[in-house]
Amino acid sequence: MPDTDIQKIGVLVSFTQNDKILIDSALTLCRAFKKDLMIIGLNRKEEISESQEETVRNELLSIKQTFPECRPSYQILKQPYQQFARILADDLEIILLVTGKSRFHELARPLRSSPIPFLFINEHSEQTLTFKKVLIPVDMRKQNKDSLLWSAYFGRHLQSEVIAIGANDNSKEARKSIAAHLLSFKNHLTKTGVAHKIYKGSKGSLAIQREAFETAQAFRADLMILLGSSYVTWLDQLIGLPEEKIIKKAIDFPVLIVNPKRETYLLCE
């Protein structure tokens, strides 16, 4: 697990003007979580020009002058892309990756092997992200503890209000699991002084994310946290994963995806 002194917030850039909101959002998280910033570029085909690298170096200099506490650094990755998640988490000590939502399809496979969450942001948005109202759906899966933990991180470090929507399943076992998740969540947030609300949804575990997305829009949430797909079928690959569809529709707020297939690394506080 990453050490508290070297954990970083990573931001994956495309060397375009769309990087600004990604870097600004990553800086917001660095300052709140008290982590370093690392700007990351991918150069698998020697496609990054000298002028693009110069732009990033100038951005680093500006950040060092304005936010020296974020200790910004820059890393170009040329390793095989299938090793991307391991390199981020274990070699670079990234604890959360900020990226543009247009890159979800490109990053879907690395995300499924990642022990850190990926935050997908609309690169074309002009609004400043504050992450002050966080919405999270809760289904029957045991891995919900990881996504709930990340919502608690936002609540504690950014003074966010956290809104949980519990699935309304038919089976007794599923209802028991969801109730246990929500009770543990409520106790933890109450103990740590995080403002929160818990609602019972009208949909079961298979549809609760769609209901939560509609609720996020209605409540004007500015962050949604989702537990990714536990299984990926050929149909998912053909028509798109459920979380991918939500990310595409989410114009006004970013979506943080937590991988249920790996134990999530903890934020050192």
Secondary structure as a PSIPRED ss2 file (coil, helix, strand):
# PSIPRED VFORMAT (PSIPRED V4.0)

   1 M C   1.000  0.000  0.000
   2 P C   1.000  0.000  0.000
   3 D C   1.000  0.000  0.000
   4 T C   1.000  0.000  0.000
   5 D C   1.000  0.000  0.000
   6 I C   1.000  0.000  0.000
   7 Q C   1.000  0.000  0.000
   8 K E   0.000  0.000  1.000
   9 I E   0.000  0.000  1.000
  10 G E   0.000  0.000  1.000
  11 V E   0.000  0.000  1.000
  12 L E   0.000  0.000  1.000
  13 V C   1.000  0.000  0.000
  14 S C   1.000  0.000  0.000
  15 F C   1.000  0.000  0.000
  16 T C   1.000  0.000  0.000
  17 Q C   1.000  0.000  0.000
  18 N C   1.000  0.000  0.000
  19 D H   0.000  1.000  0.000
  20 K H   0.000  1.000  0.000
  21 I H   0.000  1.000  0.000
  22 L H   0.000  1.000  0.000
  23 I H   0.000  1.000  0.000
  24 D H   0.000  1.000  0.000
  25 S H   0.000  1.000  0.000
  26 A H   0.000  1.000  0.000
  27 L H   0.000  1.000  0.000
  28 T H   0.000  1.000  0.000
  29 L H   0.000  1.000  0.000
  30 C H   0.000  1.000  0.000
  31 R H   0.000  1.000  0.000
  32 A H   0.000  1.000  0.000
  33 F H   0.000  1.000  0.000
  34 K C   1.000  0.000  0.000
  35 K C   1.000  0.000  0.000
  36 D E   0.000  0.000  1.000
  37 L E   0.000  0.000  1.000
  38 M E   0.000  0.000  1.000
  39 I E   0.000  0.000  1.000
  40 I E   0.000  0.000  1.000
  41 G E   0.000  0.000  1.000
  42 L E   0.000  0.000  1.000
  43 N C   1.000  0.000  0.000
  44 R C   1.000  0.000  0.000
  45 K C   1.000  0.000  0.000
  46 E C   1.000  0.000  0.000
  47 E C   1.000  0.000  0.000
  48 I C   1.000  0.000  0.000
  49 S C   1.000  0.000  0.000
  50 E H   0.000  1.000  0.000
  51 S H   0.000  1.000  0.000
  52 Q H   0.000  1.000  0.000
  53 E H   0.000  1.000  0.000
  54 E H   0.000  1.000  0.000
  55 T H   0.000  1.000  0.000
  56 V H   0.000  1.000  0.000
  57 R H   0.000  1.000  0.000
  58 N H   0.000  1.000  0.000
  59 E H   0.000  1.000  0.000
  60 L H   0.000  1.000  0.000
  61 L H   0.000  1.000  0.000
  62 S H   0.000  1.000  0.000
  63 I H   0.000  1.000  0.000
  64 K H   0.000  1.000  0.000
  65 Q H   0.000  1.000  0.000
  66 T H   0.000  1.000  0.000
  67 F C   1.000  0.000  0.000
  68 P H   0.000  1.000  0.000
  69 E H   0.000  1.000  0.000
  70 C H   0.000  1.000  0.000
  71 R C   1.000  0.000  0.000
  72 P C   1.000  0.000  0.000
  73 S E   0.000  0.000  1.000
  74 Y E   0.000  0.000  1.000
  75 Q E   0.000  0.000  1.000
  76 I E   0.000  0.000  1.000
  77 L E   0.000  0.000  1.000
  78 K C   1.000  0.000  0.000
  79 Q C   1.000  0.000  0.000
  80 P C   1.000  0.000  0.000
  81 Y H   0.000  1.000  0.000
  82 Q H   0.000  1.000  0.000
  83 Q H   0.000  1.000  0.000
  84 F H   0.000  1.000  0.000
  85 A H   0.000  1.000  0.000
  86 R H   0.000  1.000  0.000
  87 I H   0.000  1.000  0.000
  88 L H   0.000  1.000  0.000
  89 A H   0.000  1.000  0.000
  90 D H   0.000  1.000  0.000
  91 D H   0.000  1.000  0.000
  92 L C   1.000  0.000  0.000
  93 E C   1.000  0.000  0.000
  94 I E   0.000  0.000  1.000
  95 I E   0.000  0.000  1.000
  96 L E   0.000  0.000  1.000
  97 L E   0.000  0.000  1.000
  98 V E   0.000  0.000  1.000
  99 T E   0.000  0.000  1.000
 100 G E   0.000  0.000  1.000
 101 K H   0.000  1.000  0.000
 102 S H   0.000  1.000  0.000
 103 R H   0.000  1.000  0.000
 104 F H   0.000  1.000  0.000
 105 H H   0.000  1.000  0.000
 106 E H   0.000  1.000  0.000
 107 L H   0.000  1.000  0.000
 108 A H   0.000  1.000  0.000
 109 R H   0.000  1.000  0.000
 110 P H   0.000  1.000  0.000
 111 L H   0.000  1.000  0.000
 112 R C   1.000  0.000  0.000
 113 S C   1.000  0.000  0.000
 114 S C   1.000  0.000  0.000
 115 P C   1.000  0.000  0.000
 116 I C   1.000  0.000  0.000
 117 P C   1.000  0.000  0.000
 118 F E   0.000  0.000  1.000
 119 L E   0.000  0.000  1.000
 120 F E   0.000  0.000  1.000
 121 I E   0.000  0.000  1.000
 122 N C   1.000  0.000  0.000
 123 E C   1.000  0.000  0.000
 124 H C   1.000  0.000  0.000
 125 S C   1.000  0.000  0.000
 126 E C   1.000  0.000  0.000
 127 Q C   1.000  0.000  0.000
 128 T C   1.000  0.000  0.000
 129 L C   1.000  0.000  0.000
 130 T C   1.000  0.000  0.000
 131 F C   1.000  0.000  0.000
 132 K C   1.000  0.000  0.000
 133 K E   0.000  0.000  1.000
 134 V E   0.000  0.000  1.000
 135 L E   0.000  0.000  1.000
 136 I E   0.000  0.000  1.000
 137 P E   0.000  0.000  1.000
 138 V E   0.000  0.000  1.000
 139 D C   1.000  0.000  0.000
 140 M C   1.000  0.000  0.000
 141 R C   1.000  0.000  0.000
 142 K C   1.000  0.000  0.000
 143 Q C   1.000  0.000  0.000
 144 N H   0.000  1.000  0.000
 145 K H   0.000  1.000  0.000
 146 D H   0.000  1.000  0.000
 147 S H   0.000  1.000  0.000
 148 L H   0.000  1.000  0.000
 149 L H   0.000  1.000  0.000
 150 W H   0.000  1.000  0.000
 151 S H   0.000  1.000  0.000
 152 A H   0.000  1.000  0.000
 153 Y H   0.000  1.000  0.000
 154 F H   0.000  1.000  0.000
 155 G H   0.000  1.000  0.000
 156 R H   0.000  1.000  0.000
 157 H H   0.000  1.000  0.000
 158 L H   0.000  1.000  0.000
 159 Q C   1.000  0.000  0.000
 160 S C   1.000  0.000  0.000
 161 E E   0.000  0.000  1.000
 162 V E   0.000  0.000  1.000
 163 I E   0.000  0.000  1.000
 164 A E   0.000  0.000  1.000
 165 I E   0.000  0.000  1.000
 166 G E   0.000  0.000  1.000
 167 A C   1.000  0.000  0.000
 168 N C   1.000  0.000  0.000
 169 D C   1.000  0.000  0.000
 170 N C   1.000  0.000  0.000
 171 S C   1.000  0.000  0.000
 172 K H   0.000  1.000  0.000
 173 E H   0.000  1.000  0.000
 174 A H   0.000  1.000  0.000
 175 R H   0.000  1.000  0.000
 176 K H   0.000  1.000  0.000
 177 S H   0.000  1.000  0.000
 178 I H   0.000  1.000  0.000
 179 A H   0.000  1.000  0.000
 180 A H   0.000  1.000  0.000
 181 H H   0.000  1.000  0.000
 182 L H   0.000  1.000  0.000
 183 L H   0.000  1.000  0.000
 184 S H   0.000  1.000  0.000
 185 F H   0.000  1.000  0.000
 186 K H   0.000  1.000  0.000
 187 N H   0.000  1.000  0.000
 188 H H   0.000  1.000  0.000
 189 L H   0.000  1.000  0.000
 190 T H   0.000  1.000  0.000
 191 K H   0.000  1.000  0.000
 192 T H   0.000  1.000  0.000
 193 G C   1.000  0.000  0.000
 194 V C   1.000  0.000  0.000
 195 A C   1.000  0.000  0.000
 196 H E   0.000  0.000  1.000
 197 K E   0.000  0.000  1.000
 198 I E   0.000  0.000  1.000
 199 Y E   0.000  0.000  1.000
 200 K E   0.000  0.000  1.000
 201 G C   1.000  0.000  0.000
 202 S C   1.000  0.000  0.000
 203 K C   1.000  0.000  0.000
 204 G C   1.000  0.000  0.000
 205 S C   1.000  0.000  0.000
 206 L C   1.000  0.000  0.000
 207 A C   1.000  0.000  0.000
 208 I H   0.000  1.000  0.000
 209 Q H   0.000  1.000  0.000
 210 R H   0.000  1.000  0.000
 211 E H   0.000  1.000  0.000
 212 A H   0.000  1.000  0.000
 213 F H   0.000  1.000  0.000
 214 E H   0.000  1.000  0.000
 215 T H   0.000  1.000  0.000
 216 A H   0.000  1.000  0.000
 217 Q H   0.000  1.000  0.000
 218 A H   0.000  1.000  0.000
 219 F C   1.000  0.000  0.000
 220 R C   1.000  0.000  0.000
 221 A C   1.000  0.000  0.000
 222 D C   1.000  0.000  0.000
 223 L E   0.000  0.000  1.000
 224 M E   0.000  0.000  1.000
 225 I E   0.000  0.000  1.000
 226 L E   0.000  0.000  1.000
 227 L E   0.000  0.000  1.000
 228 G C   1.000  0.000  0.000
 229 S C   1.000  0.000  0.000
 230 S C   1.000  0.000  0.000
 231 Y C   1.000  0.000  0.000
 232 V C   1.000  0.000  0.000
 233 T C   1.000  0.000  0.000
 234 W H   0.000  1.000  0.000
 235 L H   0.000  1.000  0.000
 236 D H   0.000  1.000  0.000
 237 Q H   0.000  1.000  0.000
 238 L H   0.000  1.000  0.000
 239 I H   0.000  1.000  0.000
 240 G C   1.000  0.000  0.000
 241 L C   1.000  0.000  0.000
 242 P H   0.000  1.000  0.000
 243 E H   0.000  1.000  0.000
 244 E H   0.000  1.000  0.000
 245 K H   0.000  1.000  0.000
 246 I H   0.000  1.000  0.000
 247 I H   0.000  1.000  0.000
 248 K H   0.000  1.000  0.000
 249 K H   0.000  1.000  0.000
 250 A C   1.000  0.000  0.000
 251 I C   1.000  0.000  0.000
 252 D C   1.000  0.000  0.000
 253 F C   1.000  0.000  0.000
 254 P C   1.000  0.000  0.000
 255 V E   0.000  0.000  1.000
 256 L E   0.000  0.000  1.000
 257 I E   0.000  0.000  1.000
 258 V E   0.000  0.000  1.000
 259 N C   1.000  0.000  0.000
 260 P C   1.000  0.000  0.000
 261 K C   1.000  0.000  0.000
 262 R C   1.000  0.000  0.000
 263 E C   1.000  0.000  0.000
 264 T C   1.000  0.000  0.000
 265 Y C   1.000  0.000  0.000
 266 L C   1.000  0.000  0.000
 267 L C   1.000  0.000  0.000
 268 C C   1.000  0.000  0.000
 269 E C   1.000  0.000  0.000
